[in-house]
């Protein structure tokens, strides 16, 4: 069991290496072990590419040669952080590959809740006479794919709230002006987060006052799709959020038009169940996760709707005395860490 946990931890480390690039697929790692030694490992490629199991098999073939690799597979255990898929999608079923390679044993971190898998992958392996163990580091394996699980189970993206506030609980100045709260290290960390999520959302006030581009400039990796809530289309065409770098989705009350990298989506009864309607529309567009950066009205609307999964709050060593109050989650923080002189609190709903 301890060896199983050791190699499953390696699967999780591998899975995390391609964060932000596999959506709407899950992040998966796979490790092939023969007599205690790793002979192949891999993680899920960018969306549309080979899955973790395929990459691990190919890695072993590169190391050992095809005939020797196939021979050792019959005496080997393959560890996979998520149940091997059992259906044909952009790639063939991974469960079929493991059967074809005649693995001695398969160890699975957690089952895949997707209806076309959900136990069927493991059943294929058992039907072929392969010894299967399921549930090694199960909670950890579920956590790393919390975005994927949320999309499958709740028909919406995984929603992460993010903001910075002062020590005395203020979020923004009363005047319509930009005033930075968190430090440079925190800003770089936020850009890392952007590279890991499918989309990032702000409201009209933030777009007008801060004029953010919402692109990832301080970390390697892609920029997320930009989402703007702009009921009356007050944000002008030359705003930074409409730059050609990335696609921008604009939820509004009147305009429905898709052109170039801009998509206008008109919502009927705009002010009724707005967070829910936005989440469902993004789900239909294969957005698996979204980082909501504000402002206060937007953040509070998602909080009041009970529509969030995670919140990341920077608290900076500043005291303003007055301003727009920061959102309140109404629960204790889950984890805390220092980022320079800022304190980052992470909440899970």
C-alpha positions as CSV (number, residue, x, y, z in Angstrom):
1,X,0.0,0.0,0.0
2,X,2.8,2.4,0.8
3,X,4.4,1.8,-2.5
4,X,1.1,2.3,-4.2
5,X,0.8,5.7,-2.5
6,X,4.4,6.6,-3.4
7,X,3.8,6.0,-7.1
8,X,0.3,7.6,-7.1
9,X,1.9,10.8,-5.7
10,X,4.2,10.7,-8.7
11,X,1.1,10.5,-10.9
12,X,-0.3,13.6,-9.3
13,X,3.0,15.5,-9.7
14,X,3.0,14.5,-13.4
15,X,-0.7,15.5,-13.9
16,X,0.0,19.0,-12.5
17,X,2.7,19.6,-15.1
18,X,0.2,20.4,-17.8
19,X,-2.2,22.5,-15.8
20,X,-4.2,24.9,-18.0
21,X,-3.6,23.1,-21.2
22,X,-5.8,20.0,-21.2
23,X,-9.3,21.5,-20.6
24,X,-12.0,20.4,-21.0
25,X,-10.2,17.1,-20.4
26,X,-9.0,16.2,-16.9
27,X,-5.3,16.3,-15.8
28,X,-4.0,12.8,-15.4
29,X,-0.6,11.3,-14.7
30,X,0.5,7.7,-15.3
31,X,3.6,5.7,-14.1
32,X,4.6,2.2,-15.2
33,X,6.5,0.2,-12.5
34,X,8.4,-3.1,-13.0
35,X,9.9,-4.7,-9.9
36,X,9.9,-1.4,-8.0
37,X,11.5,0.6,-10.8
38,X,9.8,3.2,-13.1
39,X,10.1,2.2,-16.7
40,X,7.8,4.7,-18.2
41,X,5.7,7.7,-17.2
42,X,3.6,10.4,-18.8
43,X,0.8,13.0,-18.4
44,X,-2.1,14.0,-20.5
45,X,-1.1,16.1,-23.5
46,X,-2.6,19.4,-24.6
47,X,-6.3,19.0,-25.5
48,X,-6.8,16.7,-28.4
49,X,-3.5,14.9,-27.9
50,X,-2.6,11.5,-26.3
51,X,-3.7,10.7,-22.8
52,X,-1.4,10.0,-19.9
53,X,-1.5,6.2,-20.3
54,X,-0.5,6.4,-24.0
55,X,2.4,8.8,-23.2
56,X,3.6,6.5,-20.4
57,X,3.6,3.5,-22.7
58,X,5.4,5.4,-25.4
59,X,7.9,6.6,-22.9
60,X,8.7,3.0,-21.9
61,X,9.0,2.0,-25.5
62,X,11.5,4.9,-26.1
63,X,13.5,3.8,-23.1
64,X,13.5,0.0,-23.7
65,X,12.6,-0.7,-27.2
66,X,9.2,-2.0,-28.2
67,X,9.7,-5.7,-27.8
68,X,11.4,-5.4,-24.4
69,X,8.8,-2.9,-23.2
70,X,5.9,-5.2,-24.2
71,X,7.5,-8.1,-22.5
72,X,7.9,-6.1,-19.2
73,X,4.4,-4.8,-19.3
74,X,3.1,-8.3,-18.7
75,X,5.0,-8.2,-15.3
76,X,4.3,-4.5,-14.5
77,X,1.9,-2.3,-12.7
78,X,0.6,0.9,-14.3
79,X,-0.5,3.7,-11.9
80,X,-3.1,6.2,-13.2
81,X,-4.5,9.1,-11.2
82,X,-7.9,8.9,-12.9
83,X,-9.8,5.8,-14.3
84,X,-8.7,5.0,-17.9
85,X,-11.3,6.1,-20.4
86,X,-13.5,3.4,-21.9
87,X,-14.9,5.3,-24.9
88,X,-13.7,6.7,-28.3
89,X,-13.4,10.4,-28.3
90,X,-10.5,12.4,-30.0
91,X,-8.3,9.5,-29.0
92,X,-9.0,5.7,-28.6
93,X,-10.0,4.2,-25.3
94,X,-7.1,4.0,-22.9
95,X,-8.6,0.9,-21.2
96,X,-8.3,-0.9,-24.5
97,X,-4.6,0.0,-24.7
98,X,-3.9,-1.4,-21.3
99,X,-5.7,-4.6,-22.2
100,X,-3.7,-4.8,-25.4
101,X,-0.4,-4.3,-23.6
102,X,-1.4,-7.1,-21.1
103,X,-0.5,-5.2,-17.9
104,X,-0.3,-7.4,-14.8
105,X,-1.9,-4.8,-12.6
106,X,-3.6,-1.4,-12.8
107,X,-3.8,1.0,-9.8
108,X,-6.4,3.8,-10.2
109,X,-6.5,6.9,-8.0
110,X,-10.3,7.6,-8.5
111,X,-13.1,6.8,-10.8
112,X,-14.1,9.1,-13.6
113,X,-17.6,10.5,-13.1
114,X,-18.2,11.1,-16.8
115,X,-21.1,8.9,-17.9
116,X,-19.2,7.2,-20.7
117,X,-16.5,6.0,-18.2
118,X,-17.6,6.0,-14.6
119,X,-16.5,2.4,-13.7
120,X,-16.6,1.1,-17.3
121,X,-12.9,1.5,-17.8
122,X,-12.1,-0.5,-14.7
123,X,-14.7,-3.1,-15.7
124,X,-13.0,-3.6,-19.1
125,X,-9.7,-4.2,-17.3
126,X,-11.2,-6.7,-14.9
127,X,-13.0,-8.5,-17.7
128,X,-9.6,-9.0,-19.4
129,X,-8.3,-10.6,-16.2
130,X,-6.2,-7.6,-15.1
131,X,-5.8,-7.1,-11.3
132,X,-7.3,-3.7,-10.5
133,X,-7.0,-1.6,-7.3
134,X,-9.1,1.6,-7.1
135,X,-9.0,4.4,-4.5
136,X,-5.3,5.1,-3.8
137,X,-5.0,8.7,-2.6
138,X,-8.6,9.1,-3.8
139,X,-9.3,12.5,-2.3
140,X,-6.0,13.9,-3.6
141,X,-6.8,12.6,-7.1
142,X,-10.3,14.0,-7.0
143,X,-9.0,17.4,-5.8
144,X,-6.6,17.9,-8.6
145,X,-9.5,17.4,-11.1
146,X,-12.0,19.5,-9.1
147,X,-12.5,21.6,-12.2
148,X,-13.4,18.6,-14.4
149,X,-15.6,17.0,-11.8
150,X,-17.5,20.2,-11.2
151,X,-18.2,20.6,-15.0
152,X,-19.4,17.0,-15.3
153,X,-21.5,16.9,-12.2
154,X,-22.9,20.4,-12.0
155,X,-23.0,21.5,-15.7
156,X,-21.1,24.7,-15.0
157,X,-17.4,25.8,-14.7
158,X,-15.4,25.6,-11.5
159,X,-15.6,29.1,-10.2
160,X,-12.7,30.8,-8.4
161,X,-13.2,34.2,-6.8
162,X,-10.2,36.4,-6.4
163,X,-9.6,39.8,-4.8
164,X,-7.3,41.9,-2.7
165,X,-8.3,43.9,0.4
166,X,-6.7,46.1,3.0
167,X,-6.1,45.1,6.6
168,X,-9.2,47.1,7.6
169,X,-11.4,45.4,5.0
170,X,-11.5,47.7,2.0
171,X,-11.6,46.5,-1.6
172,X,-11.4,49.7,-3.7
173,X,-11.5,53.5,-3.2
174,X,-14.9,55.3,-3.3
175,X,-13.7,57.4,-6.1
176,X,-13.6,56.0,-9.6
177,X,-9.8,55.5,-9.7
178,X,-7.4,52.6,-9.7
179,X,-5.5,52.0,-6.5
180,X,-3.3,49.0,-6.2
181,X,-3.5,47.0,-3.0
182,X,-1.4,43.8,-3.2
183,X,2.4,43.6,-4.0
184,X,4.3,42.6,-7.1
185,X,4.8,39.0,-6.0
186,X,1.0,38.6,-5.5
187,X,0.5,40.1,-9.0
188,X,2.9,37.6,-10.5
189,X,1.1,34.7,-8.7
190,X,-2.3,36.0,-10.1
191,X,-0.8,35.8,-13.6
192,X,0.3,32.2,-12.9
193,X,-3.3,31.5,-12.0
194,X,-4.5,33.0,-15.2
195,X,-2.4,30.5,-17.1
196,X,-4.1,27.6,-15.3
197,X,-7.8,28.6,-15.9
198,X,-10.0,28.7,-19.0
199,X,-11.4,32.2,-18.5
200,X,-11.3,35.3,-16.4
201,X,-14.2,37.6,-15.7
202,X,-14.7,41.3,-14.7
203,X,-17.6,43.7,-14.7
204,X,-18.2,47.1,-16.4
205,X,-16.8,49.2,-13.6
206,X,-13.5,47.3,-13.5
207,X,-13.2,47.5,-17.2
208,X,-13.8,51.3,-17.3
209,X,-11.8,52.3,-14.2
210,X,-8.8,49.9,-14.4
211,X,-8.8,49.3,-18.2
212,X,-7.2,45.8,-17.7
213,X,-6.1,43.6,-20.5
214,X,-6.5,40.5,-18.4
215,X,-3.7,38.7,-20.2
216,X,-0.9,36.6,-18.8
217,X,2.2,38.7,-19.0
218,X,4.2,37.8,-15.9
219,X,4.2,34.0,-16.2
220,X,4.8,31.4,-18.9
221,X,1.6,30.0,-20.4
222,X,-1.5,30.9,-22.2
223,X,-3.8,33.8,-21.5
224,X,-7.4,32.8,-20.5
225,X,-10.5,33.8,-22.4
226,X,-11.8,37.2,-21.2
227,X,-15.4,37.5,-20.0
228,X,-17.0,40.9,-19.5
229,X,-20.3,41.6,-17.9
230,X,-21.5,44.9,-19.6
231,X,-25.2,45.2,-19.5
232,X,-25.5,48.4,-21.5
233,X,-22.3,48.1,-23.6
234,X,-20.6,51.0,-21.9
235,X,-17.0,49.7,-22.5
236,X,-15.6,51.3,-25.7
237,X,-14.1,49.3,-28.6
238,X,-10.6,50.6,-27.9
239,X,-10.5,49.3,-24.3
240,X,-7.6,47.0,-23.4
241,X,-10.0,44.1,-22.8
242,X,-10.8,44.1,-26.5
243,X,-7.1,43.7,-27.7
244,X,-6.4,41.1,-30.3
245,X,-4.4,38.9,-28.0
246,X,-7.3,36.7,-26.7
247,X,-11.0,36.1,-27.3
248,X,-13.4,38.2,-25.3
249,X,-17.0,37.2,-24.4
250,X,-19.4,40.0,-23.6
251,X,-22.6,39.3,-21.7
252,X,-25.0,42.1,-22.2
253,X,-28.7,42.9,-22.5
254,X,-29.2,43.7,-26.2
255,X,-26.4,42.6,-28.6
256,X,-25.9,39.1,-30.0
257,X,-23.0,39.0,-32.5
258,X,-19.9,36.9,-33.0
259,X,-17.0,38.3,-35.0
260,X,-13.3,37.8,-35.0
261,X,-12.1,37.4,-31.3
262,X,-15.2,39.1,-29.8
263,X,-18.5,37.3,-28.9
264,X,-21.5,39.3,-27.7
265,X,-24.1,37.2,-25.9
266,X,-27.4,38.9,-25.2
267,X,-29.2,37.5,-22.1
268,X,-33.0,37.8,-21.8
269,X,-34.1,39.2,-18.4
270,X,-30.5,40.2,-17.9
271,X,-30.8,41.0,-14.2
272,X,-32.6,37.7,-13.3
273,X,-30.3,34.9,-12.2
274,X,-27.4,36.6,-13.9
275,X,-24.6,34.5,-12.3
276,X,-26.4,31.2,-13.0
277,X,-27.1,32.2,-16.7
278,X,-23.5,33.2,-17.2
279,X,-22.2,30.0,-15.7
280,X,-24.5,27.9,-17.9
281,X,-23.6,29.7,-21.1
282,X,-19.9,29.3,-20.4
283,X,-20.4,25.6,-19.7
284,X,-22.0,25.3,-23.1
285,X,-18.9,26.9,-24.6
286,X,-16.6,24.3,-22.9
287,X,-15.3,26.6,-20.3
288,X,-14.2,24.4,-17.5
289,X,-13.0,26.9,-15.0
290,X,-13.2,30.7,-14.5
291,X,-11.3,33.2,-12.3
292,X,-13.6,36.1,-11.2
293,X,-11.5,39.2,-10.5
294,X,-14.3,41.7,-9.7
295,X,-15.3,44.2,-8.9
296,X,-17.2,44.1,-5.7
297,X,-20.7,44.0,-7.2
298,X,-19.8,41.1,-9.5
299,X,-18.1,39.1,-6.7
300,X,-21.0,39.7,-4.3
301,X,-23.5,38.6,-7.0
302,X,-21.8,35.2,-7.3
303,X,-21.4,34.9,-3.5
304,X,-25.1,35.7,-2.9
305,X,-26.1,33.1,-5.5
306,X,-24.0,30.5,-3.7
307,X,-22.2,30.1,-7.0
308,X,-18.5,29.7,-6.2
309,X,-16.1,26.9,-5.4
310,X,-12.9,28.5,-4.2
311,X,-11.9,32.0,-3.1
312,X,-8.4,33.5,-3.0
313,X,-8.1,36.6,-1.0
314,X,-4.9,38.7,-0.6
315,X,-4.7,40.9,2.5
316,X,-2.2,43.7,2.2
317,X,-0.6,45.6,5.1
318,X,-2.5,48.8,4.3
319,X,-5.2,50.7,6.2
320,X,-7.4,53.1,4.2
321,X,-10.0,54.0,6.8
322,X,-12.6,54.3,4.1
323,X,-13.6,52.8,0.7
324,X,-15.7,50.1,-0.8
325,X,-16.0,47.2,1.6
326,X,-14.5,43.9,0.5
327,X,-16.9,40.9,-0.1
328,X,-17.7,38.7,2.8
329,X,-17.8,34.9,2.5
330,X,-19.2,34.1,5.9
331,X,-16.9,31.2,6.7
332,X,-13.5,30.6,8.2
333,X,-10.5,30.5,5.8
334,X,-9.2,27.1,4.8
335,X,-5.5,27.8,4.3
336,X,-3.2,30.8,4.7
337,X,0.3,31.6,3.3
338,X,2.6,34.6,3.0
339,X,3.3,36.2,-0.4
340,X,5.9,38.8,0.3
341,X,4.2,41.0,2.9
342,X,0.8,40.0,1.8
343,X,-1.2,37.2,3.3
344,X,-3.1,34.9,0.9
345,X,-6.2,33.2,2.4
346,X,-7.8,30.4,0.3
347,X,-11.4,29.3,1.0
348,X,-13.2,26.2,-0.3
349,X,-17.0,26.2,-0.4
